[in-house]
Amino acid sequence: MEFPIERFNEKETPFYYYDTDLLRQTLAEINRCTKGLPYHVHYAIKANANAGLLEVIRQEGSELTALAAANSRQRWLLDSN
């Protein structure tokens, strides 16, 4: 798949582009490779607390780890859905 650069011609910068399809594929591959092994994927919320990304990560079966108070609130919001 080619990067859709034309979609960004009219966006103001800076902006963030998240390819959630690629994220889902990556997480599925991680899950496939670790199936049956004593591993659990944990994502540190402080790495990127974007609620949309965190929801994708949670939906794909990964754990969300919050160590700071502000991140704990974010985790609570996601867990309450």
Residue pairs with C-beta under 8 A, 6 or more apart in sequence:
8 15
8 17
16 50
18 50
18 52
18 53
20 52
20 53
20 56
23 53
23 56
23 57
23 60
24 56
24 60
27 41
27 56
27 57
27 60
27 61
27 62
28 60
30 41
30 62
31 41
31 60
31 61
34 41
40 63
41 61
41 62
41 63
42 62
42 63
42 64
42 65
43 54
43 57
43 62
43 63
43 64
43 65
44 65
44 67
45 54
45 64
45 65
45 66
45 71
45 74
45 75
46 66
46 67
46 68
46 71
49 71
49 74
51 74
51 77
51 78
54 64
54 74
54 78
55 78
55 81
57 64
58 64
58 78
64 75
64 78
66 72
66 74
66 75
